C-alpha cells in the first residue's frame, strides 16, 4: 500500500543528497528510467515487487542491470528502498522527487489540453505566454483532449485557464445569465 508521506520522506532525503552532490537532474533521470521500465515491462515490475525474492537478491540483480546506467547515489537509494521494503513506493518517490525539484527551482508544472495535436512552434508560444503571465519558469505536458471542440485548457497548481471553445460558450452563458438577473 502506498503512503504519500513515506514517499515524500524518501524523496526529500534523496533530493537533499542529490542537491549536495549537484546531481539533482541526474538522479531524476535515473528514477525516470526505473519507473518507466516498471510501467513498460510487467515482468520487471513483478520482479521488483515480488515478496518471495530476498531483498539481497533484488539488490544484486538491480546492481547488474543499472549500475552502469545510473549514478551511484541512485543505486545507493535503491538499496535503501529495498532494505526498508519500500519497493512499492518507487513511483510515488519519483513523483515526490520531481515535485521537490520543481518547487526548489521555482518551476510551475502545467498540463495543456488541446483538441488537436499542437506543433512545436505553438507549444513554445504557449509556454512563453504562460511564463510571461506567471513570471515563473514553466514545465508543460501536452495532452490531446477529444472532448474539447477547439482551443486549449491549461491547468497548473490549483488553477484552470480555459481557452477552449466550450469554455468561451460557458462564459457567454454565465454573462447572459448575470445580465438577465441584473435586469430583474
C-alpha positions in Angstrom: 0.0 0.0 0.0 1.4 3.4 -1.0 1.7 6.1 1.6 2.4 9.6 0.3 4.1 10.6 3.5 6.6 7.8 3.2 7.3 8.7 -0.4 7.8 12.3 0.4 10.2 11.5 3.2 12.4 9.3 0.9 12.2 11.8 -1.9 13.2 14.6 0.5 16.2 12.7 1.7 17.3 11.7 -1.8 16.7 15.3 -3.1 18.9 16.7 -0.3 21.7 14.2 -1.0 21.4 14.8 -4.8 21.4 18.6 -4.3 24.5 18.3 -2.1 26.3 16.3 -4.8 25.0 18.5 -7.6 23.2 15.5 -9.2 19.6 16.7 -9.0 18.8 16.2 -12.7 20.8 13.0 -13.0 19.0 11.3 -10.1 15.7 12.4 -11.6 16.6 10.9 -14.9 17.7 7.7 -13.2 14.4 7.4 -11.3 12.5 8.1 -14.5 14.3 5.2 -16.3 13.5 2.8 -13.5 9.8 3.9 -13.2 9.3 3.8 -17.0 10.9 0.3 -17.0 8.4 -0.8 -14.4 5.5 0.6 -16.4 6.7 -0.9 -19.7 7.8 -4.3 -18.5 5.3 -6.2 -16.3 7.9 -8.9 -15.5 10.3 -6.2 -14.3 7.6 -4.7 -12.1 6.7 -8.1 -10.8 10.4 -8.8 -10.0 10.7 -5.5 -8.1 7.5 -6.1 -6.1 7.9 -9.9 -5.6 7.7 -10.8 -1.9 9.2 -14.3 -2.4 12.6 -13.0 -3.6 15.0 -11.7 -1.0 16.0 -8.1 -0.9 19.6 -9.0 -1.3 18.9 -10.9 -4.5 16.9 -8.0 -5.8 19.8 -5.6 -4.9 22.3 -7.8 -6.7 20.2 -8.1 -9.8 19.4 -4.3 -9.9 23.1 -3.6 -9.5 23.9 -5.7 -12.5 21.1 -4.1 -14.6 21.5 -0.5 -13.6 25.0 0.1 -12.1 26.4 1.3 -15.5 23.3 3.3 -16.3 22.5 5.3 -13.2 24.5 7.3 -10.7 26.0 5.7 -7.6 23.7 7.9 -5.5 20.6 6.4 -7.2 21.9 2.9 -6.7 22.5 3.6 -3.0 19.0 5.0 -2.7 17.6 1.9 -4.5 19.4 -0.3 -2.0 18.0 1.6 1.0 14.5 1.4 -0.6 14.8 -2.3 -1.0 16.3 -2.8 2.5 13.4 -1.0 4.1 10.8 -2.9 2.0 9.5 0.3 0.2 9.7 -1.1 -3.4 6.0 -0.4 -3.9 6.7 3.3 -3.3 9.2 3.8 -6.1 6.8 5.6 -8.4 5.5 7.8 -5.7 9.0 8.6 -4.6 9.9 9.6 -8.1 6.9 11.9 -8.4 7.6 13.5 -5.0 11.2 14.0 -6.0 10.2 15.8 -9.2 7.8 18.0 -7.2 10.6 18.9 -4.8 13.0 19.7 -7.7 10.3 21.9 -9.3 9.5 23.7 -6.1 13.2 24.2 -5.3 13.8 25.8 -8.7 10.5 27.8 -8.7 9.1 25.9 -11.7 5.4 25.7 -12.3 4.1 22.4 -13.8 1.3 22.9 -16.3 -0.8 20.4 -18.3 -2.1 21.8 -21.6 -5.1 20.1 -23.1 -5.9 20.7 -26.8 -8.4 19.3 -29.2 -5.7 18.6 -31.8 -2.0 18.0 -31.9 0.0 21.2 -31.3 3.2 21.7 -33.3 6.5 22.7 -31.6 6.2 26.4 -32.5 2.7 26.6 -30.9 4.0 24.7 -27.8 6.8 27.2 -27.4 4.5 30.1 -27.9 2.1 28.8 -25.3 4.8 28.1 -22.8 6.3 31.6 -23.4 2.9 33.2 -22.8 2.4 31.2 -19.6 5.9 32.2 -18.4 5.2 35.8 -19.1 1.8 35.6 -17.3 3.0 33.8 -14.3 6.5 35.3 -14.0 8.0 31.8 -13.4 9.6 29.1 -15.4 7.0 26.6 -16.8 7.4 22.9 -17.5 4.5 21.7 -19.5 2.9 18.4 -20.5 0.7 18.4 -23.6 -2.3 16.2 -23.9 -5.0 15.8 -26.6 -8.5 16.0 -25.2 -11.1 14.9 -27.6 -13.9 16.4 -25.5 -12.6 19.9 -26.4 -14.1 21.4 -29.5 -11.3 23.8 -30.1 -8.8 25.9 -28.2 -6.7 24.9 -25.2 -7.3 24.4 -21.5 -4.3 24.9 -19.2 -4.2 23.5 -15.6 -1.4 24.4 -13.1 -1.3 24.2 -9.4 -4.9 24.8 -8.4 -5.9 26.9 -11.4 -7.6 26.3 -14.7 -7.2 28.7 -17.7 -10.0 27.7 -20.1 -9.3 29.0 -23.6 -11.5 26.3 -25.2 -14.5 26.9 -27.4 -16.7 25.2 -24.8 -15.2 27.4 -22.1 -16.0 30.5 -24.1 -19.6 29.4 -24.6 -19.9 28.7 -20.9 -18.5 32.2 -20.1 -21.0 33.7 -22.5 -23.9 31.8 -20.9 -22.9 33.0 -17.4 -22.6 36.5 -18.6 -26.1 36.4 -20.2 -27.5 34.8 -17.0 -25.8 37.6 -14.9 -27.2 40.3 -17.2 -30.7 38.8 -17.1 -30.7 38.5 -13.3 -29.4 42.1 -13.1 -32.4 43.3 -15.0 -34.9 41.7 -12.7 
